[in-house]
Amino acid sequence: MPDISTRTGGEMIDAQLLSVRGFLVYAIKVLNPGGKVTTEYYYAQSGIFIGSEP
């Protein structure tokens, strides 16, 4: 997921593959430069970013 470092400036620290309403989604935990951890969500098939949460 090259988009993660470009968009957040952070580093991937964990990833899980989830099934959400019939879609496979990656939930990726990102450690941002300031030390904050966020979760980024991507469609598994296309790699398109679909959202994040703190």
Helices and strands as residue ranges (DSSP letters): H 2-8, E 11-20, E 23-31, E 37-43, E 49-53
